[in-house]
Amino acid sequence: MKPMNFRGRWVLITGASSGLGLEMARLLAKEHGAHIVAVARREDRLLALKAELEGAHGVQVLPLVADLSRPGEAERVHAVAVEGRTVDGVILNAGVTFFGRVLEQPAESFDTMLATNVTSVVRMSQRFAADFVRRGEGALMLVASTAGFAPLPYQATYAATKSFVISFGRGLAHELRKTGVSVTVFAPGGIATEMLSLSGLDRQFKAGDLGIMSADACARIAVEALVRRRELAVPGLLNRFLATTMKLLPHAFIVQRSAALYEGGLLKEPPKP
Ligand SMILES: NC(=O)c1ccc[n+]([C@@H]2O[C@H](COP(=O)([O-])OP(=O)(O)OC[C@H]3O[C@@H](n4cnc5c(N)ncnc54)[C@H](OP(=O)(O)O)[C@@H]3O)[C@@H](O)[C@H]2O)c1
């Protein structure tokens, strides 16, 4: 498939208020000249992004405040985004995690995670991809995680949602392969973002540690994968090695090793609520 040229065209990014989503928005505006539909709950962050990108790069930014864990929000985001504009790229990046034992995850936390990481991704993929298919062009990217390649104790529900995203994205990519529409699954390992600090995982994993990427370095690889229309992209040599290892080694071994990583450190001192 021909690479996408986003200059003067609209790209929608969910989770554009921080971390990976914010850095992808910055890169797409600065280096690709894309207009951005920026979706998240924190309006002040989206307004600051609009001021930053419109001022520095002469692109347009539509801040779209939405809580993707709520019923109907995915459909509303699609309707508002396509009103009076053509969206040619969509990055479904918003996501939340829970770190701890499954038996300790509150029901609301799980419901929010499932709605944000899974349900909204399916609903928005269906709507935007249908538009792309009608026009015979478009690029969709789903942000998964290396956590989705094998079961991950103490982030079990999160890893399961990311497994869903990988499976769903790859299946959808095949269904759309002759339509001119690309579906990229982007599966990073650890990134130094709010997700790492809010979940308490930053007490064990820090920026600069082996395998933990900065959000801007990770965003560069993600945007490249979207533009080049790769089907699956795992950023970083170590993460690619781990992803391959997870395919080759028995899952029982991987589960034991990843559990040991947490059991030795973080679980002895659980994150504060
Ligand atoms: N950090 C990592 O180590 C890591 C590793 C692998 C994969 N990932 C994946 O990368 C993606 C981005 O995460 P990140 O690391 O950049 O974390 P982050 O800094 O916490 O960003 C998460 C983004 O999602 C948005 N979001 C969360 N819940 C939302 C909701 N209900 N409705 C709308 N927006 C919502 C947040 O915005 P608001 O709070 O303003 O709504 C924020 O912009 C996620 O899908 C994550 O699973 C992260």
The ligand as a Gaussian input file, in Angstrom:
#p B3LYP/6-31G(d) Opt

LIG

0 1
 N        2.898000       3.645000      29.245000
 C        3.175000       2.400000      28.927000
 O        4.086000       1.786000      29.516000
 C        2.432000       1.714000      27.804000
 C        2.940000       0.508000      27.308000
 C        2.284000      -0.145000      26.283000
 C        1.126000       0.398000      25.761000
 N        0.629000       1.573000      26.251000
 C       -0.606000       2.088000      25.677000
 O       -0.367000       3.352000      25.109000
 C       -1.585000       4.104000      25.102000
 C       -1.308000       5.507000      25.620000
 O       -0.945000       5.415000      26.984000
 P        0.133000       6.378000      27.658000
 O        1.230000       5.526000      28.150000
 O        0.431000       7.525000      26.770000
 O       -0.681000       6.806000      28.957000
 P       -1.260000       8.210000      29.464000
 O       -0.205000       9.251000      29.438000
 O       -1.927000       7.878000      30.746000
 O       -2.329000       8.567000      28.345000
 C       -3.585000       7.969000      28.278000
 C       -4.476000       8.853000      27.446000
 O       -5.769000       8.239000      27.358000
 C       -6.758000       9.206000      27.688000
 N       -7.908000       8.550000      28.307000
 C       -7.901000       7.695000      29.355000
 N       -9.159000       7.349000      29.671000
 C       -9.964000       7.990000      28.793000
 C      -11.369000       8.044000      28.612000
 N      -12.211000       7.375000      29.416000
 N      -11.875000       8.815000      27.629000
 C      -11.041000       9.523000      26.827000
 N       -9.703000       9.508000      26.939000
 C       -9.179000       8.755000      27.922000
 C       -6.068000      10.159000      28.679000
 O       -6.657000      11.453000      28.615000
 P       -7.624000      12.095000      29.741000
 O       -7.153000      11.589000      31.068000
 O       -7.453000      13.564000      29.546000
 O       -8.984000      11.610000      29.367000
 C       -4.667000      10.232000      28.078000
 O       -4.602000      11.207000      27.086000
 C       -2.583000       3.304000      25.936000
 O       -3.464000       2.614000      25.104000
 C       -1.703000       2.323000      26.687000
 O       -2.393000       1.145000      27.030000
 C        1.271000       2.242000      27.257000

